[in-house]
Amino acid sequence: MGKTIIISNRLPVKISENAEEIELKQSEGGLATGLGSIYRQGDNMWVGWPGLEVTDSEKQKKIEHKLAEINLLPVFLSQEEITLFYEGFSNEILWPVFHYHPSYAIYEQSYWDSYQAVNAKFKDILLKIAQPDDIIWIHDYQLLLLPGMIRQEQPDITIGFFQHIPFPSSEVFRLIPWRSELLEGMLGADLIGFHTFDDARHFLSSATRLLPVH
């Protein structure tokens, strides 16, 4: 039996520095609380952004070593990636559209380019530690492309994806210019979970109406 690797945009800890020492504090978020007991078991891991920009390679190694003590693996993002991938595509396109406020969405090509690049960065780091018998458990709308990216390189690995925000009706979802790529990314997972029956129904409707699948 392989290990379980949890992947989310953020790691379940907050990092602070005190007198050159790196300190870790558990995050209060629901995901961190709910899955806290899983990633600490055995060889399980949690992969995600540590919540701050770190450009110095020595400091990155120091943080990596500290996080490894509690089974965490960081994905370091630049300020530009944080701005375009997270604040841009994730929160200025996906968040408003998925919550039925498409008039607030800002469709910038640079947002999409960064979203693809950051999902690929997560994939590259994950594949350094993933084994064929591992279970990959991806969380939320910031990483919709990741299941498909992993599937392309590890076709037999087990992948689960859970969406923590609503999934809109196909009429609303189709407003996103990159709708097909997002759906294909999600369909790389073996199992896709949603909070409600309506969310699952909307996803199935979007996939069957917007993709050449039946």
MIPAVO-429803 format. One record per residue (C-alpha): residue in three letters; x, y, z. Coordinates in Angstrom, 1 decimal. Layout:
+------+--------+--------+--------+
: resn :   east :  north :     up :
+------+--------+--------+--------+
:  ALA :      X :      Y :      Z :
...
+------+--------+--------+--------+
END
This chain:
+------+--------+--------+--------+
: resn :   east :  north :     up :
+------+--------+--------+--------+
:  MET :    0.0 :    0.0 :    0.0 :
:  GLY :    1.4 :    3.3 :   -1.0 :
:  LYS :    1.2 :    6.7 :    0.6 :
:  THR :   -1.5 :    9.3 :    0.4 :
:  ILE :   -0.3 :   12.7 :   -1.0 :
:  ILE :   -2.7 :   15.6 :   -0.4 :
:  ILE :   -2.3 :   18.6 :   -2.7 :
:  SER :   -3.9 :   22.0 :   -2.1 :
:  ASN :   -3.0 :   25.6 :   -3.0 :
:  ARG :   -1.9 :   26.3 :    0.6 :
:  LEU :   -0.1 :   24.1 :    3.1 :
:  PRO :   -1.9 :   23.6 :    6.4 :
:  VAL :    0.6 :   25.7 :    8.4 :
:  LYS :    1.6 :   29.3 :    8.7 :
:  ILE :    5.3 :   30.1 :    8.6 :
:  SER :    7.0 :   32.8 :   10.6 :
:  GLU :   10.6 :   33.7 :   11.3 :
:  ASN :   11.8 :   34.6 :   14.8 :
:  ALA :   15.5 :   35.3 :   15.5 :
:  GLU :   16.5 :   33.4 :   12.3 :
:  GLU :   14.4 :   30.4 :   13.4 :
:  ILE :   11.5 :   29.2 :   11.3 :
:  GLU :    8.4 :   28.6 :   13.3 :
:  LEU :    5.3 :   26.7 :   12.1 :
:  LYS :    1.8 :   27.2 :   13.3 :
:  GLN :   -1.2 :   25.1 :   12.4 :
:  SER :   -3.7 :   26.9 :   10.1 :
:  GLU :   -7.3 :   27.4 :   11.3 :
:  GLY :   -8.9 :   26.6 :    8.0 :
:  GLY :  -11.4 :   23.7 :    7.7 :
:  LEU :   -9.2 :   21.7 :    5.2 :
:  ALA :   -6.2 :   21.9 :    7.5 :
:  THR :   -8.2 :   20.9 :   10.5 :
:  GLY :  -10.1 :   18.1 :    8.7 :
:  LEU :   -7.1 :   16.5 :    7.1 :
:  GLY :   -4.5 :   17.2 :    9.7 :
:  SER :   -4.4 :   13.6 :   11.0 :
:  ILE :   -4.0 :   12.1 :    7.6 :
:  TYR :   -0.8 :   13.8 :    6.3 :
:  ARG :    1.1 :   13.2 :    9.6 :
:  GLN :    0.6 :    9.4 :    9.3 :
:  GLY :    3.5 :    7.2 :    8.1 :
:  ASP :    4.9 :    8.4 :    4.7 :
:  ASN :    1.9 :   10.5 :    3.8 :
:  MET :    2.6 :   14.0 :    2.5 :
:  TRP :    0.9 :   17.3 :    1.9 :
:  VAL :    2.1 :   19.5 :   -1.0 :
:  GLY :    1.3 :   23.2 :   -1.3 :
:  TRP :    2.4 :   26.8 :   -1.3 :
:  PRO :    3.9 :   27.8 :    2.1 :
:  GLY :    2.1 :   31.2 :    2.0 :
:  LEU :    5.0 :   33.5 :    1.4 :
:  GLU :    7.4 :   34.5 :   -1.4 :
:  VAL :   10.9 :   33.0 :   -0.9 :
:  THR :   13.4 :   33.8 :   -3.6 :
:  ASP :   16.7 :   32.9 :   -1.7 :
:  SER :   17.7 :   29.3 :   -2.4 :
:  GLU :   19.3 :   28.8 :    1.0 :
:  LYS :   16.2 :   30.0 :    2.7 :
:  GLN :   14.1 :   27.7 :    0.5 :
:  LYS :   16.2 :   24.7 :    1.6 :
:  LYS :   15.8 :   25.8 :    5.2 :
:  ILE :   12.1 :   25.9 :    4.9 :
:  GLU :   11.9 :   22.6 :    3.0 :
:  HIS :   13.9 :   20.9 :    5.8 :
:  LYS :   11.6 :   22.3 :    8.5 :
:  LEU :    8.5 :   21.4 :    6.7 :
:  ALA :    9.8 :   17.9 :    5.9 :
:  GLU :    9.8 :   17.2 :    9.7 :
:  ILE :    6.0 :   17.1 :    9.6 :
:  ASN :    5.5 :   15.6 :    6.1 :
:  LEU :    5.0 :   18.8 :    4.2 :
:  LEU :    6.5 :   19.7 :    0.8 :
:  PRO :    6.4 :   23.3 :   -0.4 :
:  VAL :    5.7 :   24.7 :   -3.8 :
:  PHE :    7.4 :   28.1 :   -3.9 :
:  LEU :    5.7 :   30.7 :   -6.0 :
:  SER :    6.9 :   34.1 :   -7.2 :
:  GLN :    5.0 :   37.3 :   -6.5 :
:  GLU :    4.0 :   37.4 :  -10.1 :
:  GLU :    2.6 :   33.9 :  -10.0 :
:  ILE :    0.7 :   34.7 :   -6.8 :
:  THR :   -0.7 :   37.8 :   -8.5 :
:  LEU :   -1.7 :   36.1 :  -11.8 :
:  PHE :   -2.5 :   32.5 :  -10.8 :
:  TYR :   -4.0 :   33.0 :   -7.4 :
:  GLU :   -5.4 :   36.6 :   -7.2 :
:  GLY :   -6.0 :   36.7 :  -11.0 :
:  PHE :   -7.3 :   33.5 :  -12.5 :
:  SER :   -8.4 :   31.7 :   -9.4 :
:  ASN :  -10.1 :   34.7 :   -7.7 :
:  GLU :  -11.0 :   37.0 :  -10.5 :
:  ILE :  -12.3 :   34.4 :  -12.9 :
:  LEU :  -13.1 :   31.1 :  -11.2 :
:  TRP :  -14.4 :   32.4 :   -7.9 :
:  PRO :  -17.0 :   34.8 :   -9.3 :
:  VAL :  -18.1 :   32.5 :  -12.1 :
:  PHE :  -18.5 :   29.5 :   -9.8 :
:  HIS :  -20.5 :   31.6 :   -7.4 :
:  TYR :  -22.9 :   32.9 :  -10.2 :
:  HIS :  -21.4 :   36.4 :  -10.5 :
:  PRO :  -19.9 :   36.1 :  -14.0 :
:  SER :  -20.2 :   39.9 :  -14.5 :
:  TYR :  -17.3 :   40.3 :  -12.1 :
:  ALA :  -15.0 :   38.0 :  -14.0 :
:  ILE :  -11.9 :   39.5 :  -15.7 :
:  TYR :  -10.7 :   37.3 :  -18.5 :
:  GLU :   -7.0 :   38.0 :  -19.0 :
:  GLN :   -4.8 :   35.8 :  -21.1 :
:  SER :   -1.9 :   36.4 :  -18.7 :
:  TYR :   -4.1 :   34.9 :  -15.9 :
:  TRP :   -4.7 :   31.8 :  -17.9 :
:  ASP :   -1.0 :   31.4 :  -18.9 :
:  SER :    0.1 :   31.7 :  -15.3 :
:  TYR :   -2.7 :   29.3 :  -14.1 :
:  GLN :   -1.3 :   26.6 :  -16.5 :
:  ALA :    2.3 :   27.3 :  -15.5 :
:  VAL :    1.6 :   27.0 :  -11.8 :
:  ASN :   -0.5 :   23.8 :  -12.1 :
:  ALA :    2.5 :   22.4 :  -14.1 :
:  LYS :    4.8 :   23.5 :  -11.3 :
:  PHE :    2.7 :   21.6 :   -8.7 :
:  LYS :    2.8 :   18.6 :  -11.1 :
:  ASP :    6.6 :   18.6 :  -11.4 :
:  ILE :    7.1 :   18.7 :   -7.7 :
:  LEU :    4.5 :   16.0 :   -7.0 :
:  LEU :    6.0 :   13.6 :   -9.6 :
:  LYS :    9.4 :   13.8 :   -7.7 :
:  ILE :    7.8 :   12.0 :   -4.8 :
:  ALA :    4.9 :   10.1 :   -6.3 :
:  GLN :    5.0 :    6.3 :   -6.8 :
:  PRO :    2.6 :    4.2 :   -8.9 :
:  ASP :    0.8 :    2.8 :   -5.9 :
:  ASP :    0.3 :    6.1 :   -4.2 :
:  ILE :   -3.1 :    7.9 :   -3.8 :
:  ILE :   -3.1 :   11.5 :   -5.0 :
:  TRP :   -5.8 :   13.7 :   -3.4 :
:  ILE :   -6.1 :   17.1 :   -5.0 :
:  HIS :   -8.2 :   19.9 :   -3.5 :
:  ASP :  -10.1 :   22.8 :   -5.0 :
:  TYR :  -10.5 :   25.3 :   -7.8 :
:  GLN :   -6.9 :   26.6 :   -7.9 :
:  LEU :   -5.7 :   23.2 :   -9.2 :
:  LEU :   -8.4 :   22.1 :  -11.8 :
:  LEU :   -5.7 :   21.3 :  -14.4 :
:  LEU :   -3.6 :   19.2 :  -12.1 :
:  PRO :   -5.4 :   15.8 :  -12.3 :
:  GLY :   -5.1 :   15.8 :  -16.1 :
:  MET :   -1.5 :   16.8 :  -16.0 :
:  ILE :   -0.6 :   14.1 :  -13.6 :
:  ARG :   -2.6 :   11.5 :  -15.6 :
:  GLN :   -0.6 :   12.2 :  -18.7 :
:  GLU :    2.6 :   11.3 :  -17.1 :
:  GLN :    1.4 :    8.7 :  -14.6 :
:  PRO :   -1.5 :    7.0 :  -16.4 :
:  ASP :   -2.0 :    4.3 :  -13.8 :
:  ILE :   -1.8 :    6.3 :  -10.6 :
:  THR :   -4.9 :    6.8 :   -8.4 :
:  ILE :   -6.2 :   10.4 :   -8.4 :
:  GLY :   -9.0 :   12.0 :   -6.4 :
:  PHE :  -10.2 :   15.6 :   -6.7 :
:  PHE :  -12.5 :   17.5 :   -4.4 :
:  GLN :  -14.1 :   20.8 :   -5.1 :
:  HIS :  -14.7 :   23.0 :   -2.0 :
:  ILE :  -16.8 :   25.7 :   -3.7 :
:  PRO :  -20.0 :   25.3 :   -5.9 :
:  PHE :  -19.8 :   24.2 :   -9.5 :
:  PRO :  -22.1 :   26.3 :  -11.7 :
:  SER :  -24.6 :   25.3 :  -14.3 :
:  SER :  -23.3 :   24.6 :  -17.7 :
:  GLU :  -24.8 :   27.9 :  -19.0 :
:  VAL :  -22.7 :   29.9 :  -16.6 :
:  PHE :  -19.6 :   27.7 :  -16.7 :
:  ARG :  -19.4 :   27.9 :  -20.5 :
:  LEU :  -18.7 :   31.7 :  -20.2 :
:  ILE :  -15.1 :   30.9 :  -19.3 :
:  PRO :  -13.0 :   30.9 :  -22.5 :
:  TRP :  -10.9 :   28.0 :  -21.3 :
:  ARG :  -13.8 :   25.9 :  -20.2 :
:  SER :  -12.8 :   22.8 :  -22.2 :
:  GLU :   -9.3 :   22.7 :  -20.8 :
:  LEU :  -10.6 :   23.0 :  -17.2 :
:  LEU :  -13.0 :   20.2 :  -17.7 :
:  GLU :  -10.4 :   17.9 :  -19.3 :
:  GLY :   -8.1 :   18.7 :  -16.4 :
:  MET :  -10.7 :   17.6 :  -13.8 :
:  LEU :  -11.5 :   14.5 :  -15.8 :
:  GLY :   -8.0 :   13.3 :  -15.2 :
:  ALA :   -9.2 :   12.2 :  -11.7 :
:  ASP :  -10.6 :    8.7 :  -11.0 :
:  LEU :  -13.0 :   10.2 :   -8.5 :
:  ILE :  -14.4 :   13.8 :   -8.3 :
:  GLY :  -16.2 :   15.0 :   -5.3 :
:  PHE :  -18.5 :   17.9 :   -4.6 :
:  HIS :  -20.4 :   19.3 :   -1.7 :
:  THR :  -23.9 :   18.9 :   -3.1 :
:  PHE :  -25.8 :   16.8 :   -5.6 :
:  ASP :  -26.5 :   20.0 :   -7.7 :
:  ASP :  -22.8 :   20.7 :   -8.0 :
:  ALA :  -22.2 :   17.1 :   -9.3 :
:  ARG :  -25.1 :   17.4 :  -11.7 :
:  HIS :  -23.8 :   20.7 :  -13.0 :
:  PHE :  -20.4 :   19.3 :  -13.6 :
:  LEU :  -21.8 :   16.3 :  -15.5 :
:  SER :  -24.0 :   18.5 :  -17.6 :
:  SER :  -21.0 :   20.8 :  -18.4 :
:  ALA :  -18.8 :   17.8 :  -19.4 :
:  THR :  -21.4 :   16.2 :  -21.6 :
:  ARG :  -22.5 :   19.5 :  -23.3 :
:  LEU :  -19.2 :   21.2 :  -23.7 :
:  LEU :  -16.9 :   18.2 :  -24.5 :
:  PRO :  -17.1 :   15.5 :  -27.1 :
:  VAL :  -17.9 :   12.8 :  -24.6 :
:  HIS :  -21.0 :   10.8 :  -23.9 :
+------+--------+--------+--------+
END
